[in-house]
Amino acid sequence: MAKTATLRAAAVAAAAAIMLPLAACGGNGGGAGGSAGSSPHAATGTPVTRQQAGRIVTGRYGGQVKSIEPDHEQGRPTWEVEVENSREGRIEADVAKNTGRILAVEKD
């Protein structure tokens, strides 16, 4: 009985270790312009850094970050992340600074 509980706890810990990085990157499989889903930044109120914004976009679309600049989208402060060689080609994505959500994506 104790062995089953130990194995179950190990399986839950392994699943959490896999899912946590996906949640941090908005890995809900949404497409261009979709919401990134729940974000740890929304829950804690911690602002998203420039580097985190780049990782959020490349985590969803792949590619390499070319530039990241402060911007505004839908009346919100954002990071405009320019990425090349993504699965969508060259893109610009606006990441909300306060939530980490991808608010808009444009193909160049």
N, C-alpha and C positions, 0 to 999 in steps of 0.2 A: 504494500500500500504506500509506504513512504517513498519507495523507488518510483512509483507512478507519479506521485506529486512532484518529485525532484525533476523527472523528465518533462513533465508538463511545464514547470517553472522555467526550465532551460529552453523549451520551445517558444514560450511567450517572450522571453528575453531576446532570443534570436530574431523573432519576428519584429520586435520593437526596434532592434538595432538596424534592421533592413528598412523599415518604414520611416523612421525618424528623418534620415537624410532626404528621402523623397518628399516628405511633407515640407521640409525647410526650403526645398527648391520648387515647391508648387507642383509636384509630380503627380497631378491627377489626370494627365493625359489630355488635357484640353487643347484645343487648336489655337490658331492665331487669333489674338484679340480676346481670348477667353480669360476667365478669372482664374487666378492661381490657386483658388481654394483657401482653406484656412491656413494661417501663417502664424508662426511663433511670435512674429513682430506685432501682430494685431493684438494678441493676448497680453503681451508684456508692455506694449507701448514703446519698445526700444526702436529707435529709428534705424532704417536700413542703410548700411554704409555703401559707398561707391563699389567696393569690391564684392560685397554680398549681392548687389544688384546685378553685377556681371555674372556671378555664379548662378543666380536664379534664372537668367535668360539662357545661358549656355547649358544649364541643367535641363531645360525644357527643349531647346532647339538645337543644341550642339553648336559647333563652330568656335571661332576665336573672336574675343573682344577686340575691336579696333579702337573704340573710344567710349568714354562715359562722361556725360555732361549733365549739370543740373538743368531742369526744365519744369514745365507745368503742363498737365493734361487733365481735362475735365475739372479745372479749378483746383487741382491738387498738386503739391510739390512732388516732383518725380525725378528719377534718374533716366535720361535718355541713353540707352545702351545700343551702340552700333556694333553689329556682329557680321563677320564675313564667313563664308563657307559653312553656314548652318544648313540644316535639312531643308529649310525654306529658301536657301540662297542668301543673298546679302539682305539683312533686315535691320530695322531700328525698332526697339521696344521701349515703351515707357513703363517703368517700375515705380509704384507708389512708395515714397520714402517712409511713410508711417506704417504700411502694412506688408510691403513686399509683394503685393499683387501686380501682375502684368496687366496694365490697363488698356494698352493698345499696341499693335504690331503693324508696321508698314514694311512691305517688300520694296527694296530699291531696284 
